[in-house]
Structures are given as C-alpha cells and as structure tokens.
Amino acid sequence: MAGKRVILANSSRLLREMLNRILLKTNSLEVVREINDYEKLPSAINQSDAEWVIMSLPADRCLPDWVDTCLSHHPQVHFLAVSGDGSQVKTKWLENHEEDIFDLSLGDLIRIIENDSISFYASREVNI
C-alpha cells in the first residue's frame, strides 16, 4: 500500500540511510527520492509529487530561507527538519506556522507525517 510520499533531503548520508530504513518498515510512508543537494529539491518534488521533505536541521537550528521559497512554489509539501542529535524537530508547511518540537519519539515523528499534523502532540511540550 502506497502512502505519503517522502523525499529524504539530508546532507548526512548516515541520517538519510537510517531514516530510509525506518520509513521502509511503515506501510503508510513511501520514500520516493533521496537527495543530498538542496538545489535539486524543486525538480525532485515535481518529479515525485512528494508530500513531505525530511531534511537535516542546520547547526543554527533555523530553517533556511529556501524552504519558504520552495513552499511558495510547492504549497502541498510539508517540511520536517531533524537535528543531528535527534533532540529537536522543526516542522513547516503553509497551513501552519513553523514549530519546534523537542524530545520527539520515532513513533511521534511517523504520526506527524502520517497525519499531516502535530495536533496529537499538543499535550507535550511544544515551543513556538
């Protein structure tokens, strides 16, 4: 069963491979592309019709400006950025503002992608 279409856009090959193995175990998420060059992301989204981009969160813990540019051209896409140590996740898509989430479990991460929402997470600490 094909589910949400995901692009893994991580500069870290190790993180990309780990996320790919994890997402392959779900029935509701399909990795459709893996890229390590963000300049290729717009064409990857066009070619794959992806709904989600999972990316590395930069060291400054801020989403790069090109995410907003990409969202303006691809409003259906959701971004989820994971810090290198896994302690922080940032989400961003047009229907909501940018949000920081800390201490997210792997199950929580998968539920965010499956449901296109962080509403289930409201009972946990969310910094906005």
DOVO-970490 format. One record per residue (C-alpha): x, y, z. Coordinates in steps of 0.001 Angstrom, whole numbers, plus 500000, padded with zeros to 6 digits. Last residue first. Layout:
{u:X, v:Y, w:Z};
...
This chain:
{u:506503, v:528044, w:519160};
{u:507899, v:525628, w:521719};
{u:505930, v:522389, w:522049};
{u:505997, v:520454, w:525312};
{u:503573, v:517528, w:525169};
{u:499769, v:517609, w:525329};
{u:499660, v:519275, w:521917};
{u:501460, v:516371, w:520222};
{u:498295, v:514905, w:518770};
{u:497851, v:518254, w:516967};
{u:501195, v:517907, w:515159};
{u:499536, v:517357, w:511810};
{u:499980, v:515916, w:508338};
{u:498514, v:512701, w:509825};
{u:501017, v:510134, w:508524};
{u:503959, v:512547, w:508747};
{u:503220, v:513638, w:512299};
{u:502446, v:510035, w:513285};
{u:505879, v:508905, w:511983};
{u:507677, v:511525, w:514084};
{u:505656, v:510587, w:517164};
{u:506584, v:506911, w:516726};
{u:510257, v:507857, w:516444};
{u:509947, v:509764, w:519712};
{u:510145, v:513552, w:519829};
{u:512185, v:515040, w:522653};
{u:511712, v:518627, w:521429};
{u:509341, v:520126, w:518868};
{u:509893, v:523476, w:517219};
{u:507101, v:524915, w:515068};
{u:506926, v:526989, w:511902};
{u:503500, v:528360, w:511161};
{u:500590, v:526342, w:509987};
{u:498643, v:525630, w:506797};
{u:501625, v:526548, w:504627};
{u:504033, v:523947, w:505933};
{u:506810, v:523893, w:508488};
{u:508027, v:521437, w:511065};
{u:511134, v:521676, w:513204};
{u:512463, v:518654, w:515091};
{u:514823, v:518687, w:518037};
{u:516770, v:516140, w:520095};
{u:517690, v:513871, w:517186};
{u:521431, v:514502, w:517572};
{u:521762, v:515794, w:514026};
{u:518615, v:517896, w:514316};
{u:515615, v:516760, w:512271};
{u:513833, v:519044, w:509795};
{u:510258, v:518250, w:508721};
{u:508879, v:520087, w:505719};
{u:505360, v:519639, w:504344};
{u:504668, v:519990, w:500619};
{u:501298, v:520962, w:499125};
{u:502320, v:524613, w:498710};
{u:505010, v:523761, w:496138};
{u:506161, v:527050, w:494565};
{u:505673, v:529210, w:497677};
{u:506789, v:526293, w:499837};
{u:510107, v:526079, w:497965};
{u:510769, v:529760, w:498528};
{u:509919, v:529388, w:502203};
{u:512311, v:526414, w:502492};
{u:514980, v:528411, w:500589};
{u:515246, v:530734, w:503585};
{u:516984, v:528044, w:505655};
{u:515228, v:526560, w:508683};
{u:516889, v:527620, w:511908};
{u:518612, v:525310, w:514421};
{u:521972, v:527108, w:513922};
{u:523535, v:523697, w:513136};
{u:521131, v:523175, w:510231};
{u:518175, v:520790, w:510684};
{u:518664, v:517872, w:508313};
{u:515782, v:517200, w:505961};
{u:512553, v:515269, w:505670};
{u:510524, v:516535, w:502734};
{u:506870, v:515528, w:502697};
{u:504029, v:515379, w:500150};
{u:506133, v:514275, w:497207};
{u:504812, v:514521, w:493644};
{u:507920, v:512591, w:492551};
{u:509058, v:514553, w:489501};
{u:507958, v:517990, w:490697};
{u:509319, v:517448, w:494217};
{u:512652, v:516200, w:492840};
{u:512780, v:519214, w:490491};
{u:512359, v:521597, w:493433};
{u:514838, v:519608, w:495612};
{u:517825, v:519529, w:493261};
{u:519332, v:522707, w:494767};
{u:519084, v:521009, w:498162};
{u:521880, v:518599, w:497231};
{u:521893, v:515373, w:499264};
{u:518923, v:513718, w:497632};
{u:516849, v:510633, w:498333};
{u:513648, v:510107, w:496417};
{u:510282, v:508311, w:496656};
{u:510423, v:507151, w:500264};
{u:506941, v:505737, w:500858};
{u:505067, v:506127, w:504132};
{u:501879, v:504340, w:505249};
{u:503003, v:500751, w:505471};
{u:505913, v:501537, w:507770};
{u:509134, v:499498, w:507833};
{u:510558, v:501357, w:504826};
{u:510343, v:504555, w:506876};
{u:512867, v:503257, w:509405};
{u:515352, v:502024, w:506802};
{u:515099, v:505319, w:504875};
{u:515529, v:507339, w:508047};
{u:518746, v:505470, w:508881};
{u:520080, v:505803, w:505334};
{u:519411, v:509557, w:505207};
{u:520904, v:510069, w:508689};
{u:524090, v:508221, w:507692};
{u:524316, v:510046, w:504358};
{u:524239, v:513368, w:506201};
{u:523271, v:516244, w:503933};
{u:519685, v:515159, w:504210};
{u:516918, v:515528, w:501679};
{u:514806, v:512415, w:502188};
{u:511790, v:512854, w:499940};
{u:508534, v:511359, w:501203};
{u:505304, v:510248, w:499503};
{u:502535, v:509554, w:501998};
{u:501093, v:506116, w:501498};
{u:501477, v:503337, w:498980};
{u:500000, v:500000, w:500000};
